[in-house]
Amino acid sequence: MEQTTLSRFVKAMRKQYNLTQVELSEKSGVGLRFVRELEQGKQTLRVDKVNQILNLFGKEVGAIPIEKEEK
């Protein structure tokens, strides 16, 4: 698995808060396996579980509009 922007962000925030993967798992309420897969860049993840982790850092994943250039 190749690391993604999201996986790098989560890993960096976890380290910034001095959390192990186990601690992040416990604090966010998701399984340790999910945390590991997220940090490794797994391509298919449940958004609700991603948001459980991101909420610890004051962030969330969501749909944003794409601005299209008019020609």
ABEGO torsion letter per residue (X at the ends): XBBBAAAAAAAAAAAAAGBBAAAAAAAAGBBAAAAAAAAAGBABBBAAAAAAAAAAAGBBBBBBBBBBBBX
